[in-house]
Amino acid sequence: MEATLFKRIWNFYRIKSAIKTADKLHELTGKRHYVIKIFNKIRVYDRSHIDFLINDGVLHKRLREANELQKICIYFTK
């Protein structure tokens, strides 16, 4: 029970810090940033890095469309 509670709290902290990072990067660059979970790790990417991951075959090709990518993402900046 304590282990699952700890995991939930830890995951909440990871997502919260990733969202803060995405917002800070958005303020600095002006680009839209996405918080996405890849290989059980939460990462913050902009669109050019996501396109690079699609070209390498890490992400599916249908994620080139913005609405499909937004369905998969945990958070994206406005």
Secondary structure by P-SEA (a helix, b strand, c coil): caaaaaaaaaaaaaaaaaaaaaaaaaaaccbbbbbcccccccccccaaaaaaaaaacccccccccaaaaaaacccccc
